[in-house]
Amino acid sequence: MSLEDGEGRALDPNLLTGDVTLGVADRWILSRFARTLGVVEQSFADYRFDFAATALYEFTWYEFCDWYLELTKPVLQGEGSSDEAKRAARRTLVQVLEGLLRAWHPLMPFITEELWHAQAENFGGERPYELILAQWPQPEAGVDAAAKAEVEWLITLIGNMRTAKNEWGIAPGAKLDAFLPDPSPATRGIIERNPAAIDR
């Protein structure tokens, strides 16, 4: 994964320090990662390594790669996105990726070790220690019910639009006008806060 600043430069080494205001997708993925880590830790305690691997696999592919990266692209690539929003998205990407490498390491030690050192290049440096010596990921977020509800609504909407386009033989890149009859104030708020994700 390349997290360059858009002009081919490595990321600022201070990306992970300081305060940022997280977007709803950032809060959602951190909440889901905290939940996944809880499942993985319990699975390890129960010696159910298959459950741990399944939980990590499903989070990595279906939540982080399939949805979070898609919801983040408009933020990172959009000209209207603020620098703070881009910084928050980049920080979240790095935090979750590094946490995933740490969590996957007991199950996939060799490839995660390679990726751990390769990821350091995004910051123009090297790791001072091996991944096997790294601390187990500590989630910074608990369950964020508001972010969960909002992102799940977006996922449902976008999934339904994709399904409809496929069923009607409409090209994936074609733009459509979508109408929601009499949306509630809460629904209207979600749409107004997330136009780039829906448009994309």
C-alpha distance (Angstrom), angle and dihedral (degrees) to the residues before:
residue distance angle dihedral
M1 . . .
S2 3.77 . .
L3 3.77 116.2 .
E4 3.78 96.8 175.5
D5 3.77 117.4 149.7
G6 3.82 94.4 -107.1
E7 3.79 94.6 -94.1
G8 3.80 96.3 69.9
R9 3.80 95.7 -97.7
A10 3.80 122.5 133.0
L11 3.78 115.4 -106.4
D12 3.77 122.4 -90.8
P13 3.84 108.2 -89.8
N14 3.82 87.5 -136.7
L15 3.82 92.2 61.8
L16 3.79 92.1 109.0
T17 3.80 95.2 51.5
G18 3.77 130.3 76.3
D19 3.78 130.9 33.0
V20 3.78 125.1 -60.2
T21 3.78 133.1 175.9
L22 3.78 107.4 -119.3
G23 3.78 121.1 -140.0
V24 3.79 122.0 -129.3
A25 3.83 92.7 -98.2
D26 3.82 90.3 50.6
R27 3.79 91.6 50.8
W28 3.81 90.6 45.9
I29 3.81 96.3 52.2
L30 3.81 93.0 45.2
S31 3.80 89.0 50.8
R32 3.81 91.8 48.7
F33 3.82 90.9 46.7
A34 3.82 91.0 52.7
R35 3.81 89.1 51.3
T36 3.81 91.6 48.3
L37 3.79 92.4 50.0
G38 3.80 89.1 53.2
V39 3.81 90.2 54.3
V40 3.82 91.6 46.3
E41 3.81 93.5 49.4
Q42 3.81 91.8 49.2
S43 3.81 90.6 46.9
F44 3.80 91.3 52.5
A45 3.82 90.0 48.3
D46 3.82 88.9 52.7
Y47 3.84 91.7 45.5
R48 3.81 88.6 -119.0
F49 3.78 97.6 138.2
D50 3.80 89.4 163.7
F51 3.82 90.1 61.2
A52 3.81 90.5 47.7
A53 3.81 91.5 50.8
T54 3.81 92.1 46.9
A55 3.81 92.8 50.2
L56 3.82 92.0 49.6
Y57 3.80 92.8 44.1
E58 3.80 93.6 50.3
F59 3.81 92.9 46.4
T60 3.81 93.6 45.6
W61 3.79 96.5 49.2
Y62 3.79 107.1 25.8
E63 3.79 101.5 36.2
F64 3.80 109.5 20.1
C65 3.82 101.2 34.1
D66 3.79 101.9 24.6
W67 3.80 100.1 42.9
Y68 3.79 114.3 7.8
L69 3.81 94.7 51.0
E70 3.81 89.9 48.0
L71 3.81 92.7 49.3
T72 3.81 90.2 47.5
K73 3.80 97.8 51.1
P74 3.82 94.6 76.8
V75 3.82 89.1 51.3
L76 3.81 95.5 48.8
Q77 3.80 96.5 38.1
G78 3.78 100.5 33.6
E79 3.77 118.1 104.3
G80 3.79 90.4 -149.1
S81 3.81 94.3 57.1
S82 3.78 116.5 109.5
D83 3.79 121.2 -121.2
E84 3.80 88.8 -116.2
A85 3.81 92.3 54.7
K86 3.81 90.3 49.7
R87 3.81 91.0 47.5
A88 3.82 90.9 49.8
A89 3.82 91.7 49.8
R90 3.81 93.0 47.3
R91 3.80 91.4 47.6
T92 3.80 91.5 49.9
L93 3.81 91.5 48.0
V94 3.80 91.3 52.0
Q95 3.81 94.4 44.2
V96 3.79 94.0 50.0
L97 3.80 94.5 42.3
E98 3.80 92.2 50.2
G99 3.80 90.6 44.8
L100 3.80 90.0 51.0
L101 3.80 91.7 51.0
R102 3.81 89.9 52.2
A103 3.82 92.7 46.4
W104 3.82 94.2 45.9
H105 3.82 93.1 46.0
P106 3.85 97.7 88.1
L107 3.81 88.9 52.6
M108 3.83 100.1 36.3
P109 3.81 106.6 22.8
F110 3.79 102.8 164.0
I111 3.79 103.1 47.0
T112 3.81 92.9 40.8
E113 3.81 90.4 52.2
E114 3.80 90.2 53.1
L115 3.80 92.4 47.4
W116 3.81 91.1 46.6
H117 3.80 91.1 60.4
A118 3.81 94.4 38.7
Q119 3.82 90.2 52.9
A120 3.81 89.9 58.4
E121 3.81 87.8 68.5
N122 3.82 88.2 70.9
F123 3.79 85.7 69.6
G124 3.79 95.6 42.3
G125 3.79 94.0 -112.6
E126 3.77 147.6 79.2
R127 3.79 133.3 -101.1
P128 3.80 113.0 -100.2
Y129 3.82 90.8 -147.7
E130 3.78 142.4 22.9
L131 3.79 121.0 -92.2
I132 3.79 91.4 -116.8
L133 3.82 86.7 66.2
A134 3.81 94.6 48.1
Q135 3.79 120.6 110.8
W136 3.80 118.6 -102.8
P137 3.83 108.8 -97.6
Q138 3.78 113.9 -86.8
P139 3.81 111.9 -153.5
E140 3.78 113.8 -131.0
A141 3.77 93.9 -159.9
G142 3.75 137.6 54.2
V143 3.77 125.4 -157.4
D144 3.80 110.6 -41.1
A145 3.80 102.5 -161.4
A146 3.82 94.7 -176.5
A147 3.81 93.6 51.7
K148 3.81 90.6 44.0
A149 3.80 92.5 53.2
E150 3.81 94.1 45.5
V151 3.81 96.5 47.2
E152 3.80 92.9 43.3
W153 3.82 88.4 53.7
L154 3.82 89.7 50.8
I155 3.80 91.8 47.5
T156 3.81 90.6 51.2
L157 3.80 92.8 48.1
I158 3.80 94.9 46.3
G159 3.82 92.0 43.5
N160 3.80 91.7 51.0
M161 3.81 91.8 48.2
R162 3.81 91.0 50.3
T163 3.81 90.9 48.5
A164 3.80 92.5 49.0
K165 3.80 92.2 49.3
N166 3.79 90.2 49.9
E167 3.80 94.0 47.5
W168 3.81 92.0 48.1
G169 3.81 93.2 46.2
I170 3.81 94.1 -116.0
A171 3.80 116.1 155.3
P172 3.84 112.7 -103.1
G173 3.82 92.0 -122.6
A174 3.81 95.5 48.5
K175 3.79 116.6 114.2
L176 3.80 118.6 -125.4
D177 3.76 135.0 -169.9
A178 3.79 109.6 -126.1
F179 3.79 123.9 -161.9
L180 3.77 126.2 -160.6
P181 3.80 110.4 -165.4
D182 3.78 111.9 -131.8
P183 3.83 99.5 -20.5
S184 3.79 116.9 -157.3
P185 3.81 119.0 -113.8
A186 3.82 88.7 -104.5
T187 3.81 91.6 52.9
R188 3.78 91.7 45.8
G189 3.82 88.6 52.2
I190 3.82 92.3 53.1
I191 3.81 90.9 50.5
E192 3.80 92.8 47.7
R193 3.83 92.2 49.2
N194 3.82 95.4 47.1
P195 3.83 109.6 37.6
A196 3.81 95.1 133.5
A197 3.82 93.8 53.5
I198 3.80 91.8 48.5
D199 3.83 94.4 43.9
R200 3.79 92.0 50.2
